[in-house]
Amino acid sequence: MGSVDPVAPELVAKIFSALYVRQQASRVQWKNAQCNPYCVVEERPLSVVVRHPNYFTSLPGEYYTSPQIFEQEKEKVFKRKWLYVAHVSQVREPGDYVTVRAALESLIVTRDRNGAVRAYFNVCRHRGSQICDELSTGKAKAFVCPYHRWSYGLDGSLLAAPAMRNGEDFDYPEFGLQEAHCEVFYGSIYVWLGKEPEMSLRDQLSGGGMFPINDEKLSSIEPERVKMIHENRHIAKANWKIVMENNIECYHCASGHPDIAVVADLENFYYERGDDGELVACGVDSSFGLKEDVKTYSMDGERVCKKRLGNLADGDSFVWADMVMWSSHPHFCDYSQKMIVHPISVDTSEIVLQWFVHEDAVEGVDYEVKDVIALFSAVAEQDYVFVERQQRGVSSDRYIPGPNHSLRETDMEAALLDYIKLMEA
């Protein structure tokens, strides 16, 4: 049997170095070219999203690490999507307010004297001081800037500026609070940070008609008639898109979230191909895929609140989610939960979790907070580790996107293509 001469280490190093240089050159090429998600791998190996017959890839590393790309996202993405910020139960009466984060902005969400929900940028029109403390709540007849005492009505109008007269020093009506577009969807308050909405909120939530909104089901849940019982905020050292991707797929759930498998059939989160080759969801549309003998999404599958949400039966569930600027809104027979992701910087995100029960439920009688929040909290803690590990990995020069599972990470592709469309506009 013949022998094979070993390859000289110097030659191996030279070949590897040449491949690496070529890879870096390709990165520069796609970075300066117009993005085309439908390109083939031979034409552009590091295209933003490479679509193959059996898989697609995630974004190149720069999209998770580049401060320049993050700056572009501020205008092209964050201001061109409806963002969930609060629930109507947090501002039930005129004058009730909550200061919230919406992407990189701070907003004052309140009800005016006519009962309409309004959202104002938390910026005084005098010298830009924040008017309300971050994440504060309360009840006000007017919003008064603590710096120079300029005051604003619940309708955002400037009421007073000490020692400065309306119509003489300047015209008060020209200096009301800047307002964000605001809409309410079955109790959930959304804002649009840009100048004029490019789509309706319903159009966004339905994916442009791909996922029709089930108004009959939503009305039966009565999602307006709930109250928030707990909120958790976590700062993750990960780009906001990594957090979005992690939450939009359950390919990692079997090994990463063993508690989910106790109450949910993971197959319900996946897709399969029909006889015509088209993708078909394995589970029931807009449900959370609970097992047949499970009553709710809890550590043991038993109900965690005695008061029902609307007329949802044991084991029933309903969920809607926002792609790209991620927020999810699952509802179960006894409680609902919301998850929101706020970009902080290119490698830092705030993850907000909120839990709601029926507005008439009494703590200690109908529910215990620790039981309601247990499962989602456990899953979130595991995900915090995953997203930060991925952020460190994609920051390496040697990261090149690999194949995603076409049937188990399917929704990621739609979200990434939507993101690319925004960035190309």
Secondary structure, DSSP 8 states (H G I E B T S, - for coil): --------HHHHHHHHHHHHHHHHHHHHHHHHS---TT--TTT-TT-SS-B-SSEEE---THHHH-HHHHHHHHHHTTTSSEEEEEEGGGS-STTEEEEEEETTEEEEEEE-TTS-EEEEES--TTT---SS-TT-EEE-SSEE-TTT--EE-TTS-EEEBTTB-BTTTB-GGGG---EEEEEEETTEEEEE-SSS-SS-HHHHHTTTTTS---HHHHHHH-TTSEEEEEEEEEEESS-HHHHHHHHH--TTHHHH-HHHHHHB-GGGGSEEE-TTS-EEESS-TT---B-TT--SSSSSSS-SBSS-STT--TT-EEEEEETTTTEEEEEESS-EEEEEEEEEETTEEEEEEEEEEETT--BTTTB-HHHHHHHHHHHHHHHHHHHHHHHHHHTSTT----EEETTTSHHHHHHHHHHHHHHH-
